[in-house]
Every structure is written in structure tokens, then in C-alpha cells.
Amino acid sequence: MNKNSTIATNILQMQSEALKNTYQEIKTDWITQRIDNFNPNDKREFEQRYMSNLEFYNNSGLAFLKIGGEKEISKSRIGNTMNPFQIWAKKYGAACFYLEHRFFGASQPFEDHSMESYKYLTVNQALADIKNFIVQMNEMFFLDIEKPRWILFGGSYGGALAAWFREMNEELTIAAIVSSAVVQAEVDYYDYTKNLEYVLKEENAPCAETIRLSIKALIEKTYTVDGRAELGKVFNMCEPFTEPPIAKDIQFFLANILYTFGGYIQYAGGCRLPDVSYFCDLITDGSETDYIGVIWNAWKIYDQIFQSEECFDPSYERHLEDLSDITFMDNEFASYRSWLWLCCTELGFFITTDNGKSIFGSSVSLDYHADKCMDVFDVQYDTERARTGVRNTLRTFGGYDNYKGTNTVFVSGSYDPWKSACCLNCTDITRNVYSVIIEGGSHCVDACPVDFINLPALNDYRTFIDEKLEMFIAENL
């Protein structure tokens, strides 16, 4: 078995073990929410899924709430006793809850994902759902508690929601601990590829140079008939590029190449994958001058770990057909369509190579994402519409320059490509707001099970977070 297969097998075994655990202590239930939280005349309702774990609750009135983001919720997130979330729940006697975001997973307000339905998929509607959830849980679980104490947790977009809720609804919560919380909405998020390059150069500069030459060689292959035919064979395409080529097919392919590297590096050294140096060893495999082979090795690793389809369909048009399916028969595409809507209307976060000279070349532009928003939704959802939405988001919540919450710990990793959207410099001890940067840490690394990672800096920072948790709880007895 080669090294690529070994890493994939280890990851899949780990996932299989997680699936075997039934987490019998976790209860899945539903809460009735309003479809429109801001129109009292609209009486329509839907059922929102949540999970609860009362294994460690000691009638203290303390509750930990994990905020779901752009994917369905799972029992392991509040059931794995090696998660810091669960370790702290046990230490402080907290009841644990996990709330799924509307339009993701099983929490579907409508029977379709049409644009008419998506009018109710907004950040503010999601925050109102959280508020209603806490109020209802107080009535269901904490009737005998004068003032229940809620602490919010979340990662990435879910972390941003937790921080924003803390900022806007301090009367209902006492603190928030957020991991890689992307609070700085940005339309053209070229910092993602800039940060990927930084990580590669820090960990393995020769590898970064090999990737640069490999991407350059790959892009040059797209310029010729023979080159495109070769790429079709090497990357196991379901069918070759059409001739003459369709520009968006080439852009779609190059975007997937970029996401292949990002998908690994984003979690490298965290709770999913080995570190970047190991990744570099795998993709070069002693053949640093086989440039197309380097990209193919990275592609294979990604496919094996994330269990992608057997062949790659290079058709942008068929990709659009999948994303334009409003019936959400396929949950993965349904989640992606919903996340795309949030990006096109309020958050941006379009990953590009618009940062100038880059080891990834100029392979993915903002226009590619703007076209996708217009192609999937409507021509009105252009770049300017996204910029307007992002400006409104920053005006409402302040971004990383003007966060107004209190009792909040922002945890980020220095190797996280999303770090430029996080609160890296938000420390204000007068408001008990702290920014923690884990050296060498990847995306949401602090939330990983404690038995997954050997990162020296992580244990120290987890101790720091625990100390702040203890302080927040003690100050609100």
C-alpha cells in the first residue's frame, strides 16, 4: 500500500470509529421556530433540529451551546468526551446543546431551496433563531433557575455567529468561546491563497517552489489541445474538455485544483490530517520535477480522504445544474447552495488568486465567483450586490476592527488560511475580550479532540481558555 492510500485509510478508519459510537446520551429533538422572525404578521413556522447532552449537568443552571454553521450537525461534536467542549462541560457541570442552522441539514423551513425561500436565509434570521432557542430552552430545562447562564461556542462561520450573538444579546449569555471565527466579511478573499503560500513556505520552502512550478506547468497545459487531452487522462475526467475549450470549464477545473490544496492545508496538523511537511512528502514522492504528477498526487489524496466521486466532471454547466437544483435531493449540494447564497448576499469569502504574484498563479479570479452567483441565482447577484451585503454585515457587527462584545475569547491558528478574517488583535481586557493565536495551528484546531494532536502550543492555550471560562462562570454565579 502506498503512502497516499495509507493516510486515506487511517482517516477513513478514524471516521468509521466515530460512526460506530452511537452516543446514546445524545438526544435529538426539534424546536418550533418562526420562518420570519421579524414580521409578527407572518405566522408560518418550521421545525429546527437540535441535539442535547445532559450527561454532566449538575443542576447549576449552566449551559453550553454550540452554534451550527454551514453544515448539518452531528452527535460526535457534543458527544465525544475528548472534545474540549465536553471536557469543560464535565468540569463545570454544564448542560450541552447543539443548534442546527436554518436551511442546513434537516432544519429546512421549506420544501425547496428557491430564491423565494432563500429570502429567509440571512445572518439576522439565524441570530434570531438562536435567541428564540435560548428562551425556549430556559422554559423547558431551567424553569427552577432564576437566571440560566449560557456560554456560546462555535467554529468558522458558526464561531462568527456566536461572537455576533454575544455582541448583540449580552443579556441572554455570559460568554462566548469561538474558534477561527470569520467575523471580517470580505468579498475578494485572496488572503486565503496568500496564507496558504505562507504556510507552505514556512513548513517546506522547496515544496512551495515545486507547487509553484507545478501550477505553472498545469496552467500551460490548458493552453493547447494536446495539453488539455493529457489533463483529461491524468485527472480521470469523466469526459475530456470540449474542443475548442469553454473558458468556464477551464476556470472550474483550476478552481478545484486550488481547493484541493486549500482543503488539505486548511486542516493540516489538526484533527483531520497530518501536517504540511508530511503532505509535501506525499505529493512530491521523490519526483519533484514531475510537475503534473505533483498536482495529481495532491488530487488523489484529497479524493481519498474526502471520498470524492470516482471521476471528475469538468463541465461548469453541469456543475451549475447541480447547484441550481432547488429540490435539495443531494444534501451536499443543498448545503453548498445555501452557503453560496450567504456568500453572494452577505458574507463574500470568495477565494481567489487576486493577490498578485502567487505560487498558485492567477488561476481563480473574483469574476469567476461573481459569475457563479449570477448563473446560479440571478443577474442581480453581481459583485456590487455582494459588496453591498458585506458592507452591511460589517456595519452591523463591526468586523475585527470594531467588535463591541464582552467576555469573548477568539481563538485562531497562525497556519489557518482563514485567519485574516478572524479577530487576531481584538484583545481588550477592560471588556474581557481576548485574542489567542496558536502558533502552527490550523482551522479550528483548538476544538479538536485532545487525543488527536501533538501541538505544544495548543495545551498552553487550552489552559488559558479554561482559565477564562472559569472566570466568566465565577463572575456570573
Buried (B, 14 or more C-beta within 10 A) or exposed (E): EEEBEEBBEEBEEEBEEBEEEEBEBBEBEEBEBBBBBEEEEEEEEBEBBBBBBBBBBEEBBBBBBBBBBBBBBBBBBBBBBEBBBBBBBEEBBBBBBBBBBBBBBEBBBBEBBEBEBBEBBBBBBBBBBBBBBBEBBBEEBBEEBEEBBBBBBBBBBBBBBBBBBBBBBBEBBBBBBBBBBBBBBBBBBBBBBBBBBBBBBEBBEEBBBBBBBBBBBBBEBBEEEEBBBBBBEBBBBEEBBEEEBBEBBBBBBBBBBBBBBBBBBBBBBBBBBBBBBBBBBBBBBEEBEBBBBBBBBBBBBBBBBEEBEEEBBBBBEEBBEBBEBBEBEEEEBBBBBBBBBBBBBBBBBBBBBBBEEBBBBBBBBBEBBBBBBBBBBEEEBBBEBBEEBBEBBBEBBBBBEEBEBBBBBBBBBBBBBBBBBBBBEBBBEEBBBBBBBBEBBBBBBBBBBBEBBEBEBBEEBBEBBBEBBEEBBEEBE
